[in-house]
Amino acid sequence: MRCLGIDYGTKRVGLAQGDEIGVATPLPALIDVDESVRWQKLGELIKQRRVTDLVLGYPYNMDGTVGFKAKEVDAFAARLKSAFGLPIHMIDETLTSSEAESSIAKKDRRGIRQSGVVDSRAACLILQDFLDQKFPPQLLG
């Protein structure tokens, strides 16, 4: 199993990789202004890394309902499924971006936000959540 974690955004797409070892690691985010360039790079990455599963963050509202952003992610998931035919696992991404951003010093956040680092850290948290569910850590005993 080779997973690609995705934190979808209309301007940036955060990415992370992981497998059955159970550790998610961030990848450079797709930050191109042109959506078609981001899509092309995503396809190349999926092929190069021989991805078998896509893990997509799903933006629930704090009360558990879905809103406008979730509908955007649904459309993106449908496009992924149509283009690549891979299994897509939707994982609750509530607060992952703020958790990822809190790991960066406040004075550095403005410049880093545009670089996609926060988005890829969020993708890493999303993917790690999936991997922990799929391959629970073994207790040493």
N, C-alpha and C positions, 0 to 999 in steps of 0.2 A: 504494500500500500504506500503510495506517494501522494501526500496531500498538499494542496495549495490553499492556504487560508487567505480570504479576501475580505477587506473592509472597503466596501463600495462607497464611492462618493462621485458626484457629478464633475468635480474638479480634480480629485486625486483618488487613486485606488491603492490602498495599502495591501501589502502582500507578505506572506510568511510561508515557510515550508516545514514539513514534518513527515514522519513515517511511523512505523510500528515500534520504533525505539521509544517513542513517546515524548520527544522534545521538539517544540516549535522554535524556529529561528526566523527572525525578520529578514526580508529581502528588500531591495530598493523599491520604493513606491513608483507607480506609474503617474507621472506629473505633467505629461505633455498637455499643452493647451488644446490640441486637436484630439477630439474623442476617437476618431478613426485611427490615429497613431497609437493611442493607448490600447485600443482593441487589438491592433496588429501585434503590438509588443506582448500583450497578454497571450495571444495565440502562440507566438513563438516560444514564450516561456513554458507554456503547458506542453508543447511538443518537445523542447529541449530537455526538460526535466522529467519527461515521461510520467506526467501527473496521472494518477488513477482516480482521484477523488477531489472534489472542490468543496471547501468548507466556507460558507458565506455567512457573514454576520447579518442578523436580522434585527432591525430596529423597532423593538417593542416600545410603547410608551411606558412611563413609570407605573401606570395602573394596569399594564398587561394588554392593553388594546393595541391595535395597529392603526397607523395613520398614513399620511401622504408619503412619507419617506419609505415606509414598508412597501407601498405600491410600486415605487421606483425600483426597490430591490427585487420585488417579484418579477418585474419586467426584465431586469438584468439577468435574473436566474433563468428565465425562459429563453433569453437570448443565448446564455451559456449552454443550456441543455441542447438547444437547436444546433449550435455551432460545433460543440465538442462531444456531445452524447455521453458525458461522464456523470456519475452519480453526484448529486448536489446535496450537501447536508447543511441545513439552516440552523444556526446557533444564535441564541439570544446575545446581542451585543450591548445590552444596557450598561452604560457607564464605562465601557472599555476605552473610549477616546479620552474621557476625563482621567481615568486611571493611568493611561499611557502618558498623557500630558503632565500629570503630577510627578512623573519620574524624571522630568526635565527641569532644571533650574529656571525660576521665573524670569530671570534676566535674559535667558536664551530662547524662550518660547516663541517670540514673534518671528524670528528668522527661521527657526526650525519648523514651524507650522507649514510654511510654504514648501519646504523640502520634501514633505511626505513622511518624515521620520515618525511623527506621531501616528499617522495612518498605518504604517507598517507595524509599529509597536501594538496598535490596537488589533491588527490582523493576527499578530502573534498571540495575543491574549485569547482571541476568538478560537484560533486553531488549538491552542493549548487546552482550552476547555473541552473541545471535541476529543482530543487525544486522551485526556484524563478520563473521559467517559468511556471511550472505546478500549483503552489499554490502562486500566487503573494501576497506579503505582503500587509495586509490591513492597510490603513491609519487610524490613530486614529483621531476622529474628533469631 
